[in-house]
Each structure stands twice: as structure tokens, then as C-alpha cells.
Amino acid sequence: MRFHLTEEQAAIQDAVRGTLTDAWPMDRLHAFADGEADFDSESWSALMALGIGGLALPDEQGGAGLGLLEAALVCEMAGEAAAPGPVIGQILAAMAVSASADPHARLWLERIASGDAVATLAFGSNLVQSAGAAQLFLTEAADGGLELVEAGEGVTIEPVTSTDRSRPVSRVDFDGAKTYRLCSGDDPLADRIRDAALILVAADALGGAQHCTDLSVAYAKEREQFGQSIGRFQGLKHQLAHMALDVEPARALVWYAAYAWDAALPDAPRAAAMAKAHLCEVYTRATRAAIAVHGGIGYTWEYGLNYWFRRAILDRAWLGGPAVQRARAAELAGW
Amino acid sequence: MDLSYGAEAEVFRGKVRAFLAAEWQPAERRKAELRDFIRAFRNKAVEAGFLYRSVPKRYGGSEQPVDVIKAQVIREEFGRARAPMEVGGNGVNMTVPTLLEKGTEEQRELFIRKTIEGDFIWGQGYSEPGSGSDLASVRTKAELSADGSKWIVNGQKIWTSQGGKATHMFMLVRTEPDAAKHDGITYLLMDLDQPGVTRRPIRQMTGMEGDDTFYEFFFDDAEAPATWQVGERGQGWYVSRTTLKHERAAIGGADGLGRQFAKLVELAKEMGRIGDPLVRDRLAEIEGRVMAHRYSSFRLFSCQAAGDDAGPVQLMMKLLLTEIGHDMALLAQDLIGAEGLIEPSEAGTRSGATARRGPNKWLDQIMGSLGNSIAGGASNIQRNIIAERGLGLPRDLAMSAEK
């Protein structure tokens, strides 16, 4: 029985957090948010140097042989730092291609694992992150199967002004692009990858919600009004306690969903839907509460809280919002 | 992560099952015999090392090394067999650990065996009409008799569960009126069968009163031997803060909530509402919290088994449970609709023509969930604890001002 992080798992999180602290400080995020680019190669290289692209690949494919749980721990850190780049897409593309039988698609595997080839997720919506930088798009076919689309001829990218400034999206259209069919819609792999996507978005939301809580607590300790630190006032304290009460227990739900996926437990699809729904609610509440706790400074662009607020909007809408996931979970429960 | 208990635990599970198969066949016992049968069964379970694991053998326990996994296996298997576990209640949960930590040899000899065998039932004498969340403000007074042989107690205690059956009370009494608030309290044990003690049941908002609810106690020159004081005179506040962490972590805490949620889903089906998208959405929304609570309890259990600190989440479990209970109450109230206009008959009684227990039995939970926000540390106190101990925020103005 083990249901908390091992030292190795905690070390993975520390490594990702440390890398992002150096490679993605607030001034870089500010510059990126005001710029035109939809990708930051410097922080991407730093993350990929940790082996994140191949983290969930088996040893014999040059991967780290870790599971979705470790992938979720990485995505949590990306969410905490509001890191740019399609980290979720990269991990999922590596997993999907590695499990696919298509020999031509598999030729990409090494470059996906190393991060040389940027792969982004194009499920559900045609608004796709880092589309300008991506060489590969993981997409769904009409039958629900998975496909890998190569950038180039047949891929049209129309820039938009993205609400989420840390993961800018573009409108992408595929028409006759070079496509590898990874699996058909009735292959269990397709649903497995979709479930994994839900869990990794939930993990991003967890990291973001935790960051909002941490910033709010730190601010409440240093900000003074009426000659006191505002963290001493019970009204604010209780608001902060409720943020923590929302976020901290939800961590174990993300762990369970990832564990159930790794162990291929029967309730894994349901746990994935519940985790996506619950964590996106938690993230939305945390961003709103954080800005309320901060007061005026939280409403400024400069302070930066808005980047997480905007990221929560993407996480929530991506792959189906909470109500959609709850309806699926109810269906899967046989209610 | 791994939710299995491991091979060693499964071997142990086999032992527990074999024991239960051999020793627990209550079916053919008549009611009169059952009491003795249960007592004898508990004694055998102690001999086998399954009950009272933290209590030394000389006081009637089985004195086993701390092992939260084994303790969990025992709970699961006894639960499955519907076999009686420890007698429970305040005596086993609070008096015994307190005496083991702070009691005198005489007190341990006198009370522990009788308590774990169920002969002594303990009421908690903490709250008073004027002392709720601010427990250290207790005013029930105790003074030593002239010869110093006994404490004379005057005052009132309230919210004592099992107060109708209680034979004894552990209580906080003010013995040093001139000392600072927290330093003037003594932890005292008392025999409740004496003329100076009057008890009265409190009728709850649920309408319930009697043995299963709370009592209030009045002390009018009630007496307790001076040797029944636990710990130093004036140090009672700190004695009451002593809690042993022996095998406390239990996955079981989350099971109750999960079972209640399953019943809520059944209620939605019974009321013909399970196909309603709004009801399905609310159910799934609540279940997200139920799952967060369940897997957090696994996390706490895992941390305790490994001897690791679980961090702030351990401070959150009670408030989380309370809040989920409120959410469930609100949905249950909508689901039962007009069924809730008829008061249900009391749990355990046969349904009569006028007061049946149909969907309206959820009124017990709808009202009872409010009790969770009050008992064992009110919700606003829980929020203070999370904020101060969990998040490191400064102490409340009013609380840091007093001494």
C-alpha cells in the first residue's frame, strides 16, 4: 500500500519546478504574453532536456519507463509555472505513437521523445496550442481513431489573439495533409489516450490552482491594512482556508485517476472524467478567489495573476467542460 | 502508487478470517446469551491480538506493535463478518489513551480494564453553556476538601453524548481561579452515581431525545477523590490536548461518506429523478468531492504507514466531510420534495401509518449534517486551524490578544 509520492516522484517534480523557475521567470512570461510568438524554444529545450518527451515510453524505446502518474506530476508543474509549449500534446503523442503499429509514424518517435519534433494536441476543437511551431498534430479521425498529421502542405494555420497568453492557440485546418493513422476508433488505445489527456489537463489545473493559493497566502502575510497583516483578519483567513480546502484534497483525486489509468482499472475512464471536471472547477474558483484576495493589485496586468486566470479558461473548455465530463461520468457509472 | 496491502497483510488477513470463522457464529445464540457470547468473543479477539492493540496486557489489552495496515485489515474483516470490535465510545477513544499517557498506576488499574470490557461508560465533560469554541473558559469549579482527600465540584456541563448511560465522566474543571486562563484547569475523573449529580437529556432540533442523544449535567457539591485527578493540578488543559496517534488513520472514515453518497444515488432513482440532467450533474459534482475525500484518506493512511508527514491535508478532513454532508443534504432535500413534509418515525422503530420511514428518512441526514458543523470543533474553528497551522497565517486578533 502506497498512496503518496515516493522520493523519486518528488524529485521529478523538484527537477521540473527548478528548471521552470530558471527558464520561465515572470519577466519572460510577461514578454511572451505581449509578443506574437506561440512557442518559446528556450524553455522548451530546458524541459525536454529533462526527458519529458519520452518520460512515459518504455526503456527499450529510449524512454524513462514511467507512467501517466509521473506525466501528471510534470504537467502539474507546467500548470504551476504557466509554462508555454504543448507539454501535454508532446507526452500524449509519444504515448500514442509508441503504442501504434504504423511503422512510418514510429519513425517520428525518437524525435518526439527528444523534443526535437514539437507535437501538439488537436482534439475536439480546431483551436490548437503552439500550432505555428508544431511539426506534428495528434488528431482524431471521423471514426474516433487517432491520427498524426505532419505540418506542411494541407495544414492551414490562422493566427488569433489568444485568451490564454501562456499557451497561445491558432485556428488550424487540415485538408489533404500528410497523415499517419495510429489506430482505429474501436482500438482501446484511442479511448486510453483521450482519458490520459483529461488527466493531464486536470494535473495542469491542479498546479495552477495551487499556485493561485500559494500566491494569495503569501500576499496575505505581507500586505498590511489597518496596521495589521491582512492575513490576520478572519474573513480573509477563511477565504484562504477554503481555497486550500478545495485544492489540497483534489490532489489525491488526480493521483488516483492517473494511478487507475496506469493500472488499467475498470473505473479509470470514469476517474479521468471526474478528475477533469472537478479540477477545472477548483481551478476556476481558485483564480477568482485569488484575485479577490489580492484586491487591486490582482486586477492589474502587471502582477500576472491574470495569466493563470486565462489558463484556467483554456483548461476548463479544453476537451469538454465540467458539465460535459460530469454527464459522461454519470453515464459511465450506469446511473 | 499501489493500493494493495501487500503479501504480508494478506497472510494476516487469512489469520483473521480463520479466527472469525471459528469464533464468531452469533446466529444460533438467543438474545439473552448474546451479551455473554460477545464478551467472551472480545476476550478471545484480545488474546489473538486483534483488539485493544495499543493497551498493555496487564490492563486487558493485547499490546501489539503499531501497524496501521494490520489494524485496517482487522477493521475490514471484522466489518465483513459483522463481528463486534472494540466497545468504542469516549472511554476507549479518549479516557484510555489519556490514562495510558498521563494517568497514575492506580488510575490505570482502576479504570482501563473495566472500560474496555464495557462496564464503565464515559461521558465527556468539556463543553459548558458558556464555553463552546472557547473551551478553556470553563467555569465549573472544583475545590479541595479541607482534609485534601477529595475535590468538590459545582457547575454545569453540556453536550455529553451517551450521557444517559454514562457511569463516569472525564472533565475539565477550574481549580485555580487566579491563574491564567489555560493554566487554571484540572482534568478530573468522576463517578456519576452520586447525589450531587443531576443529568437531563437535551431535546435536539431533530426532535430526538433520550438515550441516543446528548445530556447536560449539573454538579452540586459532587465529589471525586483527589487521587482521580489526571496529571498535575492546573495542567488539565494540556492533559486534554493529549491524543495518542496509535493506529488512528483509518480508510474507514471515507467509506461512510461513500456509502451515504451511494444511498443518495439510490434516492434519486427511487424518486424517479435519476434521468434528470440537472440531478445527474449535481450528483456528479458532489461525487468529485467525495472522491477527493476518499483518496485523501488513502493518502493520509499511506503517509501514516510510512511514517511520513501528510502536511495540511490532515487538518482539512473534518471540514471537508462536513461541507460534503451539507451539499448532500441540499440535494436530498430537493429529491424528497413533498415527502419531506411528513416527519419520519425514529430510526430503528417500525414504520407506522402516520410516520413511516420512506424517502423522508433523509430528514435525519438533512438536519444531522448540521451537527457536523458544530461537534468536535465548529467549522469556523476548523477554518482557523487550516489557516493558522496549515497555511501559516497569523493567529486571530481576539485569540492572540488574550492570555
Interface residues (C-beta under 8 A of the other chain):
Chain A: M1 R2 F3 H4 L69 V217 A220 K221 Q228 S229 G231 R232 F233 Q234 K237 H238 L240 A241 H242 A244 L245 E248 P249 A250 R251 A252 L253 W255 Y256 Y259 D262 A271 M274 A277 H278 E281 P322 A323 R326 A327 A329 A330 A333 W335
Chain B: M1 D2 L3 S4 Y5 G6 A9 I69 V265 A268 K269 I274 P277 R280 D281 L283 A284 E285 E287 G288 R289 M291 A292 H293 Y295 S296 F298 R299 F301 S302 C303 A305 A306 D308 A310 G311 P312 V313 M316 M317 L319 L320 E323 N380 Q382 R383 N384 I386 A387 E388 G390 L391 G392 L393 P394 R395 D396 L397
